[in-house]
Amino acid sequence: MSQMNAPIILLKEGTDTSQGKPQILSNINACSTIADAVRTTLGPRGMDKLIVDNKGSVVISNDGATILKTLDIVHPAAKTLVDIAKSQDSEVGDGTTSVTLLAGEFLKQFKPFIEEGVHPQVIVRAVRKALMMALKKITDIAVHIKKDDAKELRELLEKCAATALSSKLVAAHKEFFSKMVVDAVQLLDDLLPLNMIGIKKVQGGSLQESLLVAGVAFKKTFSYAGFEMQPKKYSNPKIALLNVELELKAEKENAEVRVDSVQRYDFSNFELLKDMFCAGRVPEEDMRRTMKACGGSIQTSVQNMKADILGSCETFEEIQVGGERYNFFKGCPQAKTCTIILRGGAEQFMEETHRSLHDAIMIVRRAMKNDSVVAGGGAIEMELSSHLREQSRTIKGKEQLLIAAYAKALEVIPRQLCDNAGFDATNILNKLRQKHATGSRWAGVNIMEEDIADNFEAFVWEPAVVKINALTAASEASCLILSVDETIKNPRANQEGGGGAPPMGRGRGRPM
């Protein structure tokens, strides 16, 4: 009888297991902590984070995905929120803080239900139902912009870029950069390939000295002897892309060069290099972009240089930008490409400007592909919250309470916008609830006036796909975390009792 009750050991000694309701609550608490880490960065009045990594390099950012990627998060459930922030960044470019906050708030609202014994799968079903209702509502109320009107489309794109930039460090220059970003994306072909927009950084000068080049531009990295004597501007040049060393080797011993006169010797030396410009040690990325834009192909030999392997462009020019010389290829015939040259002071500031422009470029690309927009500044979240509250009253059973909790969680975005700006969040949210209940679907937080406003009239626009992606990712992450009721952590190899390392005292044939 005693043998039948002996414990059965399935896992290696030292394995950490935790399961049941405490495990779900522990995962929810971990995700709430992650949401708290980026909470204060939301919106135009959001604060920045300064992160120093283990190598001592400094990152200053208020981009949710950048912060979460830089933090070394080890909690297995909390890593889910890092993943959804990364996916939001790669898919649409903006809304990374929002998606993390939404996921954290959904879990926070469902925590009391878990504590009271509601089964996680009941909550998961309710979340999926609420998500479908929310996505349908976004599709119904999103405003479609006519793409055939070029002026109207450009205004839409500039408003979307300005909204994306308003929460960044460069918010003071958002008008300047939103025009630049729209120009950059409109220079591309129909597929809008992101790798055909190059962003270069030159320290010094002000942000307003940043420029957009309609073509390829890169830093002149290496100069051969005598380059100062060559022209610095060419029209319709032929471009040879060589992945080969062009150094002149020493002449062989006893080599003989016969010339009739000194002038003839000078001519033979310089005729070869006449009207030829050489840029050496160009980074591979810039070389490939030049090849795509100007045509031709990269050669590994200088033999058989035929016309069909050479590229061309309308003008080539070398220009001084700050303390650097830059080579500009304009009027590229093969592919539409452009380069943004950023100017600025501190290196960290320029890095954050680069990340901000990347977000704005992604948003403009999405707006060009999906022409529907919604109002930002908490307006769409409040409208969805109001809609779901109404709908929940028509549903019987526990789902009514769960969908109402989902609706309440959506209010985290306008509440956090108010908190980050130092406003009275309770007062503004009460005003917003009243406005949305009486049919003002685009009423949102007015950061400038400490009040509410029609954010569609105020041109606080965002592509609908940003909100659709954020809600979907946050809801799916919440369902995933609620579905996990056990965590099994295998012991590390070097941990005592883990069985990873062989026991001491068995080397060289010695007995134990």
C-alpha positions as CSV (number, residue, x, y, z in Angstrom):
1,M,0.0,0.0,0.0
2,S,2.8,2.4,0.9
3,Q,4.5,1.7,-2.5
4,M,1.3,2.7,-4.3
5,N,1.3,6.1,-2.6
6,A,4.9,6.9,-3.4
7,P,5.4,10.1,-5.4
8,I,6.0,9.7,-9.1
9,I,8.9,11.9,-10.3
10,L,8.6,12.9,-14.0
11,L,10.8,16.0,-14.1
12,K,14.4,16.5,-13.5
13,E,15.4,17.5,-10.0
14,G,15.4,21.3,-9.6
15,T,12.7,21.9,-12.1
16,D,10.5,24.8,-11.1
17,T,6.8,24.3,-11.6
18,S,3.9,26.5,-10.7
19,Q,0.3,26.1,-11.8
20,G,-3.4,27.0,-11.3
21,K,-4.9,30.3,-10.4
22,P,-1.8,31.7,-8.7
23,Q,0.2,31.2,-11.9
24,I,-2.3,33.1,-14.1
25,L,-2.4,36.0,-11.5
26,S,1.4,36.0,-11.4
27,N,1.6,36.3,-15.2
28,I,-1.0,39.1,-15.2
29,N,1.1,41.0,-12.6
30,A,4.2,40.6,-14.7
31,C,2.4,42.0,-17.8
32,S,1.1,45.0,-15.7
33,T,4.7,45.8,-14.7
34,I,5.7,45.8,-18.3
35,A,2.8,48.2,-19.2
36,D,3.9,50.4,-16.3
37,A,7.4,50.7,-17.8
38,V,6.1,52.4,-20.9
39,R,2.9,54.0,-19.5
40,T,4.4,57.5,-19.1
41,T,5.7,57.7,-22.7
42,L,2.3,57.8,-24.4
43,G,1.2,60.8,-26.3
44,P,2.5,64.3,-27.2
45,R,3.2,65.1,-23.5
46,G,4.8,61.7,-22.8
47,M,8.2,61.5,-21.1
48,D,11.4,59.9,-22.5
49,K,13.4,57.0,-21.1
50,L,17.1,56.9,-20.9
51,I,18.4,53.3,-21.0
52,V,22.1,52.3,-20.6
53,D,22.9,48.8,-21.8
54,N,25.6,46.4,-20.5
55,K,28.1,47.9,-23.0
56,G,27.6,51.4,-21.7
57,S,25.8,52.8,-24.8
58,V,22.9,55.1,-24.1
59,V,19.5,55.1,-25.8
60,I,17.0,58.0,-25.2
61,S,13.6,57.1,-26.6
62,N,9.8,57.2,-26.0
63,D,9.1,54.6,-28.6
64,G,7.5,51.6,-26.8
65,A,9.1,48.9,-29.1
66,T,12.6,50.5,-28.8
67,I,12.3,50.6,-24.9
68,L,11.0,47.0,-24.6
69,K,13.7,45.7,-27.0
70,T,16.5,47.5,-25.1
71,L,15.3,46.2,-21.7
72,D,16.5,42.6,-21.0
73,I,13.2,41.1,-19.9
74,V,13.4,37.5,-18.7
75,H,9.9,36.8,-17.4
76,P,8.5,34.3,-20.0
77,A,4.9,35.7,-20.0
78,A,6.0,39.3,-20.0
79,K,8.0,38.6,-23.2
80,T,4.7,38.2,-25.0
81,L,4.1,42.0,-24.6
82,V,7.6,42.6,-26.0
83,D,6.7,40.5,-29.0
84,I,3.4,42.3,-29.7
85,A,5.2,45.7,-29.5
86,K,7.8,44.4,-32.0
87,S,5.1,43.1,-34.4
88,Q,3.2,46.4,-34.2
89,D,6.4,48.2,-35.0
90,S,7.2,46.0,-38.0
91,E,3.6,45.9,-39.3
92,V,2.5,49.5,-39.0
93,G,5.4,51.4,-37.4
94,D,3.4,53.3,-34.8
95,G,1.1,52.5,-31.8
96,T,3.7,50.3,-30.0
97,T,3.1,52.0,-26.6
98,S,-0.7,51.8,-27.1
99,V,-0.7,48.1,-27.9
100,T,1.4,47.3,-24.7
101,L,-0.9,49.5,-22.6
102,L,-4.1,47.9,-24.0
103,A,-2.8,44.4,-23.4
104,G,-1.8,45.3,-19.8
105,E,-5.1,47.0,-19.1
106,F,-7.2,44.1,-20.5
107,L,-5.4,41.7,-18.1
108,K,-5.8,44.1,-15.2
109,Q,-9.6,44.4,-15.8
110,F,-9.9,40.6,-16.0
111,K,-7.9,39.9,-12.9
112,P,-10.8,40.2,-10.4
113,F,-12.8,37.7,-12.5
114,I,-9.9,35.2,-12.3
115,E,-9.7,35.8,-8.5
116,E,-13.5,35.1,-8.2
117,G,-13.1,31.8,-10.0
118,V,-14.4,32.6,-13.5
119,H,-12.8,30.1,-15.9
120,P,-10.1,31.6,-18.2
121,Q,-11.7,30.1,-21.3
122,V,-15.0,32.0,-20.6
123,I,-13.0,35.2,-20.5
124,V,-11.1,34.3,-23.7
125,R,-14.4,33.7,-25.5
126,A,-15.7,37.1,-24.3
127,V,-12.5,38.8,-25.4
128,R,-12.8,37.4,-28.9
129,K,-16.4,38.4,-29.2
130,A,-15.7,41.9,-28.0
131,L,-12.7,42.2,-30.5
132,M,-15.0,41.2,-33.4
133,M,-17.6,43.8,-32.4
134,A,-14.8,46.5,-32.0
135,L,-13.2,45.7,-35.4
136,K,-16.6,45.9,-37.1
137,K,-17.3,49.3,-35.5
138,I,-13.9,50.6,-36.7
139,T,-14.6,49.5,-40.2
140,D,-18.1,51.1,-40.1
141,I,-17.1,54.5,-38.9
142,A,-13.6,54.9,-40.5
143,V,-13.5,57.8,-43.0
144,H,-12.3,56.9,-46.5
145,I,-10.2,59.4,-48.4
146,K,-10.5,59.7,-52.2
147,K,-7.2,58.6,-53.7
148,D,-7.9,60.2,-57.1
149,D,-7.7,63.7,-55.6
150,A,-3.9,64.2,-55.3
151,K,-4.2,67.3,-53.1
152,E,-6.6,65.7,-50.7
153,L,-4.5,62.5,-50.5
154,R,-1.4,64.6,-49.7
155,E,-3.2,66.5,-46.9
156,L,-4.3,63.2,-45.4
157,L,-0.8,61.8,-45.6
158,E,0.7,64.9,-44.0
159,K,-1.9,64.9,-41.2
160,C,-1.1,61.2,-40.5
161,A,2.6,61.8,-40.4
162,A,2.2,64.9,-38.1
163,T,0.1,62.8,-35.7
164,A,2.8,60.1,-35.6
165,L,5.5,62.7,-35.0
166,S,3.6,64.7,-32.4
167,S,4.5,62.3,-29.6
168,K,8.2,62.2,-30.5
169,L,11.2,64.3,-29.5
170,V,11.0,66.1,-32.9
171,A,7.4,67.2,-32.3
172,A,8.4,70.9,-32.5
173,H,9.4,70.3,-36.1
174,K,6.6,68.0,-37.1
175,E,5.3,70.3,-39.9
176,F,8.8,70.3,-41.5
177,F,9.3,66.6,-41.2
178,S,5.8,65.5,-42.1
179,K,6.2,67.2,-45.5
180,M,9.6,65.6,-46.0
181,V,8.3,62.1,-45.1
182,V,5.4,62.4,-47.5
183,D,7.7,63.7,-50.3
184,A,10.0,60.7,-49.6
185,V,7.3,58.1,-49.8
186,Q,5.7,59.6,-52.9
187,L,9.1,59.4,-54.6
188,L,8.9,55.6,-54.4
189,D,7.2,53.3,-56.9
190,D,3.8,51.6,-56.4
191,L,5.2,48.8,-54.1
192,L,6.6,51.5,-51.7
193,P,9.8,49.5,-50.8
194,L,11.1,50.7,-47.5
195,N,14.8,49.8,-48.4
196,M,14.7,52.4,-51.2
197,I,14.6,55.3,-48.6
198,G,18.1,55.8,-47.2
199,I,18.5,57.8,-43.9
200,K,21.9,59.3,-43.3
201,K,23.0,61.2,-40.2
202,V,25.5,64.1,-40.2
203,Q,26.3,65.7,-36.8
204,G,26.2,69.5,-36.6
205,G,23.8,72.1,-37.7
206,S,20.1,72.3,-36.8
207,L,17.2,69.9,-37.5
208,Q,15.8,72.4,-40.1
209,E,19.0,71.9,-42.2
210,S,18.0,68.3,-42.8
211,L,17.3,67.7,-46.5
212,L,15.7,65.2,-48.8
213,V,17.6,64.1,-51.9
214,A,15.5,62.7,-54.8
215,G,18.0,60.0,-55.6
216,V,20.9,58.1,-53.9
217,A,23.3,59.9,-51.6
218,F,26.1,58.5,-49.4
219,K,29.2,59.8,-47.6
220,K,32.4,60.0,-49.7
221,T,34.4,57.5,-47.7
222,F,37.8,57.2,-49.4
223,S,39.6,59.4,-51.9
224,Y,42.3,58.4,-54.4
225,A,45.3,60.6,-55.1
226,G,44.6,63.5,-57.3
227,F,40.8,63.5,-56.8
228,E,40.8,67.3,-56.0
229,M,41.8,67.9,-59.7
230,Q,38.7,66.1,-61.0
231,P,35.4,67.9,-61.6
232,K,32.8,67.6,-58.9
233,K,29.7,67.6,-61.1
234,Y,28.8,65.5,-64.1
235,S,25.7,65.3,-66.4
236,N,24.5,61.9,-67.7
237,P,27.5,60.1,-66.4
238,K,28.2,56.3,-66.9
239,I,28.5,54.6,-63.5
240,A,30.6,51.5,-63.0
241,L,30.0,49.6,-59.8
242,L,33.1,47.7,-58.9
243,N,33.6,45.3,-56.0
244,V,37.3,45.1,-56.7
245,E,40.5,46.8,-55.6
246,L,41.6,49.7,-57.9
247,E,45.0,50.4,-56.3
248,L,47.8,50.8,-58.9
249,K,50.4,48.2,-58.2
250,A,54.2,48.9,-58.5
251,E,55.6,48.4,-62.0
252,K,57.6,45.3,-62.8
253,E,61.3,45.5,-62.6
254,N,63.0,46.7,-65.8
255,A,59.7,47.9,-67.2
256,E,60.2,50.4,-70.0
257,V,58.0,53.3,-71.1
258,R,59.0,55.1,-74.3
259,V,57.7,58.5,-75.0
260,D,58.6,61.2,-77.5
261,S,58.5,64.1,-75.0
262,V,57.7,65.2,-71.4
263,Q,54.3,66.5,-72.5
264,R,53.5,63.1,-74.0
265,Y,54.4,61.4,-70.7
266,D,52.1,63.7,-68.8
267,F,49.4,63.0,-71.3
268,S,49.7,59.3,-71.0
269,N,49.5,59.5,-67.2
270,F,46.4,61.7,-67.0
271,E,44.4,60.9,-70.1
272,L,43.2,57.7,-68.4
273,L,41.9,59.6,-65.4
274,K,40.5,62.5,-67.2
275,D,36.8,63.2,-66.5
276,M,36.6,60.2,-64.2
277,F,35.4,60.4,-60.6
278,C,36.0,57.7,-58.1
279,A,34.3,57.0,-54.7
280,G,36.0,54.2,-52.9
281,R,35.0,51.8,-50.1
282,V,31.2,52.5,-50.4
283,P,29.1,50.5,-47.9
284,E,27.4,47.5,-49.5
285,E,23.9,48.7,-48.7
286,D,24.5,52.0,-50.6
287,M,26.2,50.1,-53.5
288,R,23.1,47.9,-53.9
289,R,20.7,50.9,-53.7
290,T,22.8,52.7,-56.4
291,M,22.6,49.6,-58.6
292,K,18.8,49.3,-58.2
293,A,18.3,53.1,-58.9
294,C,20.9,53.7,-61.6
295,G,20.9,50.3,-63.3
296,G,24.0,48.3,-64.2
297,S,25.4,45.5,-62.1
298,I,28.2,45.1,-59.5
299,Q,31.4,43.8,-61.2
300,T,34.2,41.8,-59.6
301,S,36.6,42.5,-62.5
302,V,37.5,45.5,-64.7
303,Q,37.6,43.3,-67.8
304,N,34.9,43.5,-70.5
305,M,33.4,46.8,-69.3
306,K,30.4,46.9,-71.8
307,A,27.6,49.5,-71.9
308,D,24.9,47.1,-70.6
309,I,26.7,46.6,-67.3
310,L,27.1,50.4,-66.6
311,G,24.5,52.4,-64.8
312,S,23.5,56.0,-65.5
313,C,21.7,59.0,-63.9
314,E,20.9,62.6,-65.0
315,T,23.3,64.4,-62.7
316,F,26.1,63.3,-60.3
317,E,27.4,65.9,-57.8
318,E,29.7,66.0,-54.8
319,I,28.4,68.4,-52.1
320,Q,29.7,69.4,-48.7
321,V,27.2,68.6,-45.9
322,G,28.5,69.8,-42.6
323,G,31.9,68.4,-42.0
324,E,31.4,65.6,-44.6
325,R,31.4,65.3,-48.3
326,Y,28.4,63.5,-49.9
327,N,28.0,62.0,-53.3
328,F,24.5,62.7,-54.8
329,F,23.1,60.7,-57.7
330,K,19.9,62.5,-59.0
331,G,17.4,61.5,-61.7
332,C,17.9,57.8,-61.4
333,P,16.1,56.0,-64.3
334,Q,15.6,52.5,-63.0
335,A,14.0,52.7,-59.6
336,K,12.5,55.5,-57.7
337,T,14.5,56.1,-54.6
338,C,15.4,58.9,-52.2
339,T,17.7,59.7,-49.3
340,I,17.0,61.8,-46.2
341,I,20.1,63.5,-44.7
342,L,19.5,64.4,-41.0
343,R,21.3,67.1,-39.2
344,G,21.4,67.7,-35.5
345,G,23.5,67.9,-32.3
346,A,23.8,65.0,-29.9
347,E,24.2,61.5,-31.4
348,Q,21.4,60.1,-29.2
349,F,19.1,62.8,-30.4
350,M,19.8,62.0,-34.0
351,E,19.2,58.3,-33.4
352,E,15.8,59.1,-31.9
353,T,15.0,61.4,-34.8
354,H,15.9,58.5,-37.1
355,R,13.5,56.2,-35.3
356,S,10.8,58.9,-35.3
357,L,11.1,59.3,-39.1
358,H,11.0,55.6,-39.6
359,D,7.7,55.4,-37.7
360,A,6.2,58.3,-39.7
361,I,7.4,56.7,-43.0
362,M,5.7,53.4,-42.0
363,I,2.5,55.3,-41.2
364,V,2.4,57.2,-44.5
365,R,3.1,53.9,-46.4
366,R,0.1,52.3,-44.6
367,A,-2.1,55.3,-45.2
368,M,-1.3,55.1,-48.9
369,K,-2.2,51.4,-49.1
370,N,-5.2,51.6,-46.8
371,D,-7.1,54.9,-47.4
372,S,-9.3,54.8,-44.3
373,V,-8.5,57.0,-41.3
374,V,-9.9,57.5,-37.8
375,A,-9.4,60.3,-35.2
376,G,-6.6,59.8,-32.6
377,G,-6.2,61.4,-29.2
378,G,-8.3,58.8,-27.5
379,A,-11.4,59.5,-29.7
380,I,-11.7,56.1,-31.4
381,E,-11.1,54.2,-28.1
382,M,-13.8,56.2,-26.4
383,E,-16.2,55.5,-29.2
384,L,-15.5,51.8,-29.1
385,S,-15.8,51.8,-25.4
386,S,-19.2,53.5,-25.6
387,H,-20.4,51.1,-28.3
388,L,-19.3,47.9,-26.5
389,R,-21.0,49.1,-23.3
390,E,-24.3,49.5,-25.1
391,Q,-23.9,46.1,-26.9
392,S,-22.9,44.3,-23.6
393,R,-26.3,45.1,-22.1
394,T,-28.0,43.0,-24.9
395,I,-25.9,39.9,-24.0
396,K,-26.9,37.5,-21.2
397,G,-24.7,35.6,-18.8
398,K,-21.1,36.3,-17.6
399,E,-20.1,37.7,-21.1
400,Q,-22.1,40.8,-20.3
401,L,-19.7,41.7,-17.4
402,L,-16.6,40.6,-19.3
403,I,-17.4,42.7,-22.5
404,A,-18.2,45.7,-20.2
405,A,-14.7,45.1,-18.6
406,Y,-13.1,45.1,-22.1
407,A,-14.9,48.4,-22.8
408,K,-13.6,49.9,-19.6
409,A,-10.0,48.8,-20.5
410,L,-10.2,50.8,-23.7
411,E,-10.4,54.0,-21.7
412,V,-6.8,53.5,-20.6
413,I,-5.6,55.4,-23.7
414,P,-7.4,58.8,-23.1
415,R,-6.9,58.4,-19.3
416,Q,-3.1,58.0,-19.8
417,L,-2.9,60.9,-22.3
418,C,-4.5,63.1,-19.6
419,D,-2.2,61.8,-16.8
420,N,0.9,62.3,-18.9
421,A,-0.1,65.9,-19.7
422,G,-0.9,66.6,-16.0
423,F,-4.7,67.0,-16.6
424,D,-7.6,65.9,-14.4
425,A,-8.3,62.5,-16.1
426,T,-11.5,61.8,-14.2
427,N,-13.1,65.2,-15.2
428,I,-12.1,64.9,-18.9
429,L,-13.2,61.2,-19.2
430,N,-16.6,62.1,-17.8
431,K,-16.9,64.8,-20.4
432,L,-15.9,62.4,-23.1
433,R,-18.4,59.7,-22.0
434,Q,-21.2,62.3,-22.1
435,K,-20.1,63.5,-25.6
436,H,-19.9,59.9,-27.1
437,A,-23.3,59.0,-25.5
438,T,-24.9,61.9,-27.3
439,G,-23.4,61.0,-30.7
440,S,-20.1,63.0,-31.0
441,R,-18.1,60.0,-32.3
442,W,-14.8,61.9,-32.8
443,A,-14.6,63.6,-29.4
444,G,-11.1,63.1,-27.9
445,V,-8.6,64.7,-25.6
446,N,-7.3,68.2,-26.6
447,I,-3.8,68.2,-25.2
448,M,-3.3,71.9,-26.0
449,E,-6.3,73.3,-24.1
450,E,-6.8,70.8,-21.2
451,D,-10.2,70.0,-22.6
452,I,-12.0,67.9,-25.1
453,A,-12.3,68.6,-28.9
454,D,-13.5,67.0,-32.2
455,N,-10.2,65.4,-33.1
456,F,-11.2,64.8,-36.7
457,E,-11.8,68.5,-37.2
458,A,-8.5,69.1,-35.4
459,F,-6.7,66.8,-38.0
460,V,-5.5,64.3,-35.4
461,W,-5.7,61.5,-37.9
462,E,-4.4,57.9,-37.8
463,P,-4.7,55.1,-40.3
464,A,-7.5,52.7,-39.2
465,V,-5.1,49.8,-39.8
466,V,-3.0,51.1,-36.8
467,K,-5.9,50.7,-34.4
468,I,-7.1,47.4,-36.0
469,N,-3.7,45.9,-35.6
470,A,-3.2,47.2,-32.0
471,L,-6.5,45.9,-30.8
472,T,-6.1,42.5,-32.5
473,A,-2.5,42.1,-31.1
474,A,-3.4,43.2,-27.6
475,S,-6.5,41.0,-27.5
476,E,-4.7,37.9,-28.8
477,A,-1.8,38.5,-26.3
478,S,-4.4,38.7,-23.4
479,C,-6.0,35.5,-24.5
480,L,-2.7,33.7,-24.7
481,I,-1.6,34.8,-21.2
482,L,-5.0,33.9,-19.7
483,S,-4.8,30.4,-21.4
484,V,-1.5,29.6,-19.6
485,D,-2.1,27.9,-16.3
486,E,1.2,26.2,-15.7
487,T,4.9,27.2,-16.1
488,I,7.6,24.6,-16.1
489,K,11.1,26.0,-15.9
490,N,13.9,23.5,-16.6
491,P,17.0,23.9,-14.4
492,R,20.0,25.5,-15.9
493,A,22.9,23.3,-16.8
494,N,25.3,24.7,-14.3
495,Q,22.7,24.8,-11.5
496,E,23.3,22.5,-8.5
497,G,21.1,19.4,-8.7
498,G,20.2,20.3,-12.2
499,G,22.1,17.3,-13.5
500,G,23.7,19.3,-16.4
501,A,27.3,19.0,-15.4
502,P,28.9,15.7,-14.6
503,P,29.8,15.1,-11.0
504,M,33.4,15.7,-9.8
505,G,35.9,13.0,-9.2
506,R,35.5,10.8,-12.3
507,G,38.3,12.2,-14.5
508,R,41.4,10.1,-15.6
509,G,39.8,6.8,-14.6
510,R,39.8,7.6,-10.9
511,P,37.1,5.8,-8.9
512,M,34.4,7.9,-7.1
